[in-house]
């Protein structure tokens, strides 16, 4: 493998790590919104949210925060996340980035071929450019930053 291909692979691995961290942070913030709205501590709240996927967490957080009349900036951030999950492809893009089988593109060092082993695109080869991974990290960050700010300013984080 030549140095340029190795450099791009290393950069992609860093981007995938960033995506994992960004996603985990978003999952935690959604759980914290539920815990705070229900006035639960982390231990008991974890029991209630541990088995919820991220879409279910977002929906539950929004419903609970609206029910408890939490501040508008929290509900607005949660609404934006729910809308993004409903309308966009961010969950699929994340799953493909994290769970896809990756191979170097022999014709383009700044791209890779990704094959999923399950779901609607199972077995399909998809070309993914390095810039797409970087954009996904930014898109996830754009979802969790407003929620983090809203929860923090309202004392709803641990």
VENFEN-V383546 format. One record per backbone hydrogen bond with DSSP energy under -1.0 kcal/mol. NH is the residue of the N-H (numbers start at 1). CO is the residue of the C=O. If there is no record, write none. Layout:
BEGIN
NH,CO
NH,CO
END
This chain:
BEGIN
6,2
7,3
8,4
9,5
10,6
11,7
12,8
13,9
14,10
15,11
16,12
17,13
18,14
19,15
20,16
21,17
22,18
23,19
24,20
25,21
26,22
27,23
28,24
29,25
30,26
31,27
32,28
33,29
34,30
35,31
36,32
37,33
38,34
40,35
45,41
46,42
47,43
48,44
49,45
50,46
52,49
57,53
58,54
59,55
60,56
61,57
62,58
63,59
64,60
65,61
66,62
67,63
68,64
69,66
70,65
75,71
76,72
77,73
78,74
79,75
80,76
81,77
82,78
83,79
84,80
85,81
86,82
87,83
88,84
93,89
94,90
95,91
96,92
97,93
98,94
99,95
100,96
101,115
103,113
105,111
108,105
111,108
112,128
113,103
114,126
115,101
122,119
123,116
124,121
126,114
128,112
130,110
132,129
134,130
135,131
136,132
137,133
138,134
139,135
140,136
141,137
142,138
144,140
145,141
148,144
149,145
150,146
151,147
152,148
153,149
154,150
155,152
156,151
END
